[in-house]
Amino acid sequence: MAAKLSLEPIALRLWFLSHRTHELLRRCEDQVYGEYNLTTEQYTMLAIIEYLDAPVRITDVAQWSGRSTNSVSMIIDRMVKAGLVRRVRDRKDRRTVFVTITSKAENALKPATRAGLEFIQEILSPLSSEDKGTFVNLHEVVKRRALEYLNPGVDIEEMQRSEVTRQANLVERLVQYISHSNPDAKRQDGKKKKAI
């Protein structure tokens, strides 16, 4: 006999709310990045390519984005047609394809990154630091269960450690990228150094 399914109404509400919030955030991102003629998907691919150490393979982008290599390859194909990236074959192994961003993409990426960070600050501004920490912890618990569901028998701890390290590196590179592309930040840094 099948076990009786009992799901609390609050659990369903949380599930629907999580999906709805994700959809709304994605629409907001589309609007933010659309100002720079990029989709959220294109921005994400460009950011990954820019922040990873060159040379960047399509498989690297797929791993970072959490998508399949075939899916990323199709996105990259469209981005090549849009003049945002170039595919370059490895001279030693012609099967290996590297991806580089074009100057057109670079010119859009810098201001789009700044706008994206401003958007994040605005959306999260109602939350205190403590609320943000709680929010992160709760999401980590749910994400872990999803990883366990998708990867039975895999060392989830190692997957999470690797992801935390990659995220920390990404955040560090993002901060460096923004500060290098912001002439005012360079001037302010210079003033701070002189004052010390």
C-alpha positions, 0 to 999 in steps of 0.5 A: 500500500502506498504511503499517504502523502502529506505535505504541509501547506507552508512547504507548498507555499515555500516551493511556489514562492521560491520558483516565482522569486527565481522567475521574477529575479530572472526577468529583472536581470533580463531588464538590467542586462538588456540595457547593454544589449545582453540577455542574462544568459549571455551576460552569465557566459561572458562573465564566466569566460572573463573571470576564468583563467585563459584559455577557457574551454566550452567544458569549463564554461559548462562546469561553471554554469551548471549546464551541459556542454551541448547546451553551452555550445549552442549558446556560444554558437549564438554568441559567435553570430552576435559578435560577442565571442570567438571560438579558437581551436587549440593548435595541438588538439583540434578537438579542443575549442577555446572561447574568448570574448570580443571587444564588443562584449568587453565594452558591454560587460563592464557596465553591465557588471556594475549595473548587475551589482547595483541591482543586487544591492537594491534588491537585497537592501531590505535584508539585514546582514543577519537576514542575508546570512540566514537566507544563505544558510537555508538555501545551502541546506536545500541546495545540498538536498538537491545535489544529493537527489541528483548525485546519489552516492557522490561525495557532496561535501567535496562538491560543495567545498569545490563550489565554495572555493570557485565562488570565492575566487569568482567574487574576488575576481569580480571585485578586481574587475569592477575596481579596474574598470572604475576610474573613480575607484582607482582615484579613491584608492590612490587617495586612501593610500596617500592618506595612510 
